[in-house]
Amino acid sequence: MKPILVLNGPNLNLLGKRQPEIYGSATLDDVNEAIARLAGELNVSVDCRQSNHEGQLVDWLHEAREGASAVIINAGAYTHTSIALRDAVLALSVPVIEVHLSNIYARDEFRKHSYLSGVVHGTIAGFGVQSYLLALRATQLLVSGSKP
Ligand code: DQA
């Protein structure tokens, strides 16, 4: 089975240091370790990457067309601005799951709109690090073709 690609966008490299009252105290390494641990339990492989650059995220989404079984993405602030990421998601045939640590619908008005939500399989927001782990569980069910 091809790996599940886990993409993190801008400023998420600063997790743990950046607005911990909103995003929590776990670092991106902590998040990636928790994802890797759960991936082991679920018997799937994951490939976790982070970039502050929109074009790099677009390139990685293109790579996923051939190289991944699914994509989990926290696009950070590009969620609210990037038609390029939306178009790259539309170019994929594998499932894409959108993730946010915070509940973007309970924050600033401009965070309530996501360019990705309308083109992804589903969105998980507001559960901190658990958002990624819930997304991984859901993605594993999707890629294994399990029916509820
Ligand atoms: C975020 C929410 C975005 O609005 C914000 O720009 C981020 C992080 C989240 O995980 O809650 O960088 O995607």
Boltz pocket constraint, residues with backbone or C-beta under 6 A from the ligand:
constraints:
  - pocket:
      binder: B
      contacts: [[A, 10], [A, 11], [A, 12], [A, 74], [A, 75], [A, 76], [A, 77], [A, 78], [A, 79], [A, 99], [A, 100], [A, 101], [A, 102], [A, 103], [A, 104], [A, 111]]
      max_distance: 6.0
